[in-house]
Amino acid sequence: MEQKFAYCGDNCSVCPRYTAQSIEDLRNIAELWYRVGWRDRILTPEEIKCSGCSSHKSCSHNVIDCIVGKNVQNCSQCSDFPCDKIDTMLERTKRYEKQCREICSDAEFLILKKAFFEKETNLTNMS
């Protein structure tokens, strides 16, 4: 499978939201996102499904508008990289990783780790 990365360094090619194959997959993901505290309710399959980054999509790291405005493919290509947004995102990611390690099963954590907790390495390798 070809690797696909989000602007912020998330690995879409292993993200359970992006790679979900069924409504049941999406329901399970919505429950996991709620359980780890990433959502305040269990989202519907339509709400949780991700088709990748775009300028009309909300970004919890606030990087989409920045990327589009600077006309680069990802944060690592920006002349300001790493910036305050990236530093804040990476600190937040570290907190999420610790939280997920405590809440998730080993299998769930491994999936989340590959998808979301290797941002810094992914961005460094893209530059």
Buried (B, 14 or more C-beta within 10 A) or exposed (E): EEEBBBBBBBBBBBBBBBBBEEEEBBBBBBBBBBBBEBBEEBBEBEEBBBEEBEEEEEBEBEBBEBBEEEEBEBBBBBEEBBBEBBEEBBEEBEEBBEEBEEEBEEEBBEBBBBBBBBBBEBBEEBE
